[in-house]
Amino acid sequence: MNIAAILAGGTGVRFGGDIPKQFMFLAGKTLIEYSIKAFQQHPLIDEIVIVVPSMYISTCEKYKQNYSKLQKIVAGGKERSHSTLAVLSAYKTYKEANIILHDGVRPMITQQMISDVLSALHTYNAATLAVKTTDTIVQSSENNIVNGILDRSALWNVQTPQAFKLSVLQQAFELALKDSNFNATDDSAVVFNYLKSEKIAIVEGDVSHIKLTYPSDVLYAEKLLLSKLNNNDVSF
């Protein structure tokens, strides 16, 4: 069984506005709907769950009318990890399943991306979409002074979706929750930090597959979306 979990539990503090960014309209659809549609259309996805702020659960019930695979709508929390934990709780009785986690504010997700991370689970128990870093990355521990320059040839920028054997992700979070210093903004990092023996496959993504974080991202994303829609991009 392949379960797609769309994580959209944040309130968009950095983005501003009157509503969380995942519910704003972009090229005719709410931002989260692009992700729901992508997983709905993929033949290997059996079920979809979305994680949203608690006050938006009833609002999101309308999506079930158009997307038959959407089975669960659950409340997220303050941190990214709280949203993943909400998903794991919703499927705590499931043992043999694949879970695909995706940021609800990455609307450029394609059918190929979904296929590729699922394919990686034939060999590995964890996989993440990522793109090679093209900029030089410097390190600064204090006062905005460079104290390290990293080798960019070995660096990747992590994207989503990320895919896991459900039992592996459950085990990683069980261990993480016992750590008083636990803090993670990314699910593959939880597996990496707490299940050292698990290899995490890198699946190459796309630089245009951006996460909308600031208002300046909107115009760029809308142009890309309109271009794909106008060209009837079948992978989208």
Protein Blocks (a to p, Z undefined) as FASTA:
>chain_A
ZZddddffbgolmngpjbdfklpceehiafklmmmmmmmmpmkbmbdcddddfklmmmmm
mmmmmmmklmbdcdddfblklmmmmmmmmmmmpmbdcdddddfklmkbcfklmmmmmmmm
mmmmbdcdddddfbdcdddfbghiafbdcdfklgccddddddddfklmmmmmmmmmmpmk
bccfbfklmmmmmmmmbccddddddfklccdfbfklmmmmmmmmmmmmmnopakZZ
